[in-house]
Amino acid sequence: MKIHNKKKYLSFLKFKRDFQEYGLEKARSYELILHWLNNRLSRNQFLVVSGILVGLTAGMAGVILKTLVHNIHYFITHKVHFEYQILFYIVFPFLGIVLTTITVQTLFKGQDRKGIGAILYEIAQNSSIVSSVKMYSQIIQSAITVGLGGSAGLESPIAVTGAAIGSNYAQTYRLSYKERTLLLAAGASAGIASAFNAPIAGIMFAFEILLTGVVFTDFIPLVVAAVCGSLLSRILLQEDVLFRFYTREAFNYRNVPYYLILGIFTGLYARYFVLVSQKVEHLIHQLKMSPLRRAMFGGAVLSLLCVLFPPLFGEGYDTIKSFTNGDTLLIIENSLFRYFEVKSLTVIVFLILVLVLKAFATPFTIFSGGNGGNFAPSLFAGGTAGFLFAVICEQLGFKDVPVTNLVLVGMAGAMSGILYAPLTAIFLIAESSFGYDLFIPLMIVSVISYLMAKRFSPISPELKSLADQGKIFTNKHDKNLLFSLNTQDYIDYESQTINENASITELFDMIKNGNKNAFAVVDQANKLKGTLDLDDIRPYLFSNETDTLSLTKIMKAPPAVIFPDSKAPDILQIFDDTGLWNLPVVDHQNQFIGFISKSSILIGYRQLLKLYSE
């Protein structure tokens, strides 16, 4: 009994210490309760509680963003009236990108890093610490962009918002890197789950994309966060806001050939979409314009595309629902194609042009200054591709073509090839359509599209640049850890140097009074001329010819030099190639900085491995 009372007393003292440390001015009442729970509960219990809280908060953020965009859409489509419909598509998409850019420049000081790559960067390079500003900045920016017609999706901003919520929660309660990363992923998965009302898809998103290269054994916080996010959206969002499809056909194994061909079609389209996006991104970044002028240029291009093809306006989910409900003519009536006689060929040409131009509309929206992601565009393009394929099959005389199923599995196929996330795509469509009997066609189409994408590029092209620079984690765990090492942390800045004109006696004195094994020979401007180590000097220690020797005769040119911005994997490869254990570090003007040792990097790697394995 005494031991039990003693434990309770110690727990109280710890709580009191935390209370005094955070103070009433900084700590909110619920934070004090959570600090107390953190001290009383076990690690796993507190992580489950944290998963619930992060999931509810991130889910609410998703609900708020979805509701904002829905209300903006409703206002501009029902309350704002134009004499000519064409003005509607000219004004709002342009306004959305321009206003988003102004918001970024004025409210957020130009800090517009966005997309899934931003989260992966924070995990790999910033110990999963995400700026608190991202808990609301992405909501504001994407609501303006997509709400006013930007041809992008809300899911990436929701994921970034959820990740920021999870990261900042973990920072508040001083959780470790692994726990912080877990709650970051939990927040993102809850955001995705709330956006689609698909908890399993949210979990798969975390595993497939966010936690690549990160080893985890705790999954329960992730699961409860996704469930909480999904429940909130189901309870609070109106039925017309939810990503839901109620019309579909039962799976028939005789239709497998349709799905095989559609898998190839969506795989090829995904590659086309990715290549066009990269070209447009490069084009926009090459423009010598201010951010505002770039936004005006991108907004003008997007407005023109929306005028020609209204399905490119906004996320496009309503268009996909029209495909599944058979309301194709309603879509064409809002476009310039209404002036043509609507025949099957007209529909096919219209759909082809929509598919082709969607690959331009999305990158112009995102890279010219808008905020959004590729989730919705990939689903829209895949659904359009599936419907186009179904129409073509019907025109060729095939009977009982599963039109709705082709639209649904087409969405999964394009998403798999564009985002490199086949499991997320499969479960997303299965949950959103209640089509669990469609798992076979979903897997066929998604896997074919994904394998084709991987054949072209092993890593998602959207993330390839960051991966090549070692700024995000990949499947190669060892390489991830090495890239996490900062070269400048392992440079010996107190390395000893000696002038090239110094005498051998001065060198001997340096050896006698110092504790270094390697020395840099430099000129008057501190530029590296050569290196010396004890093995080079030993033959002359007891020589009678030291008076006639000069440093330039016994020093050697280093077989390689290291730069401060060199990456740890490259440095280790240089060590292996040269067989040395110490190499000089110089800047790009050959100014000597210090020595770096192979052993110091290996020790740093071992410490990091121990930290990540705990």
PyMOL commands that set and color helices and strands:
alter all, ss='L'
color gray80, all
select helices_A, chain A and resi 2-26+29-40+43-79+85-107+116-125+132-135+137-147+155-172+177-196+199-210+220-236+253-286+291-308+310-312+317-325+328-333+336-339+344-367+375-395+403-419+422-433+436-456+461-468+477-484+487-490+504-513+534-540+546-548+551-554+568-578+598-613
alter helices_A, ss='H'
color red, helices_A
select strands_A, chain A and resi 491-492+496-499+518-522+528-533+582-586+592-597
alter strands_A, ss='S'
color yellow, strands_A
deselect
rebuild
show_as cartoon
